[in-house]
Amino acid sequence: MMNTNFFFKRYICIPSLMLLFSLLRVSAAGSAAVESSSVHDLRAAVVAQSKKYVGTPYKYGGIGPDAFDCSGFIYTVAREAAGCQLPRTSKALYSYVKVIPESGLEKGDIVFFRTTGTGGISHAGIYIGNKQFIHAVSDGPNTGVIISSLNENYWRSKYAGSGKFLPQEGAADDDEQVEEIPVTAAGTARKTEQGENRAAARRLSARTTSGSGGSFASSLVLDMTAGVDWSFFTANKVMLNFRGVPLTANLRSVQWPLQPGIGITARFNTGVGAFQLPIVISATVNDYFRVYAGPVITLGHPELPGKDDDIKGSFFPGIIGVSWQTPSFTKGDIKVTLVQDISYTVFNETDGSALSPKNSFAAGLLFSTGVRVTLPFSSFLQ
């Protein structure tokens, strides 16, 4: 008979944890933040760098310098002009920034739009003053990196919000006129601004650091999930089973495309009659998909679902799972989504030997359907 404990530990849990830790190390490499001094120069440099690329073609997934998509454009400008490593997608970028009202927009802030039928954040650009923004556009009369106005009917109807990733300058945007740069003059614009951009880069290089506690704290997002656990079968019959009401908290950083996090779940598992505390390392992709694994603390005396046989919870290997969520309903900084989760927790015989495959999955395989509320961790620090 197959030893499911050995199989799970050797071929699923340990490789998954190793993969998670490796991905987290890769994600953390190269992050940079900037000090808040000379904020005006910092924001001016971001605007200057963004204008340098006006006329560059659009390409899905492009991060330049020869082609960009909308988030790739912002990603490259922020890295080159401010030394900031921003998330790579519009949705992740919206989770990363500090959401602000439109009246608080300053040059260098980011404006977001909902341009698809899903209702989620799907487009973004860099605000440059006077109700104008620079962005990489895939279709329309002009494509590529262009300047548009928030007052245009299309963009006004699609506007979803604004956010800051740079320190606040202290005053809202003034009414300084921003010169429209036609696509046909892009080459000339680049040449005339080269000196300004190089000077800004020299000023910024003296202020750029390899990390900042404040910047990291601002990238943290807390999500809390309440759900209903259920399964399809017990040890002796196929039937829909209620398995408890889990409460989960997960803290993650959206500073990188792969969002590393740590989470804990409080779960009274009615199927086995025991209280469990999984403590997991997680990785979230594009705000929609999450994988996790970690040890499990089991309190009480669990029993095999559908029978009175005593079993034993395993600390490690403990739990491995995946979850995915719907596009969010957003109100200010708070986002609400529906979540579906599938997890497998290891249980053994009381002597530590492995359960049979059928009993192992009857005890350990759980589905959880619930609601997740997400908000910036910085809201707790204010």
Salt bridges, closest charged atoms under 4 A:
ASP41 OD2 - ARG203 NE 3.86
ASP69 OD2 - ARG88 NH2 3.21
GLU102 OE2 - LYS131 NZ 3.54
GLU102 OE2 - ARG156 NH2 2.86
GLU106 OE1 - ARG43 NH2 3.37
GLU106 OE1 - LYS164 NZ 2.78
ASP109 OD1 - ARG43 NH1 2.90
ASP109 OD2 - LYS164 NZ 2.82
GLU169 OE2 - HIS40 ND1 2.69
GLU176 OE1 - LYS107 NZ 2.91
GLU193 OE2 - LYS51 NZ 3.90
ASP223 OD2 - ARG252 NE 3.20
ASP223 OD2 - ARG290 NH2 2.71
ASP223 OD1 - ARG372 NE 3.87
ASP229 OD2 - ARG267 NE 2.69
ASP287 OD1 - ARG252 NH1 3.19
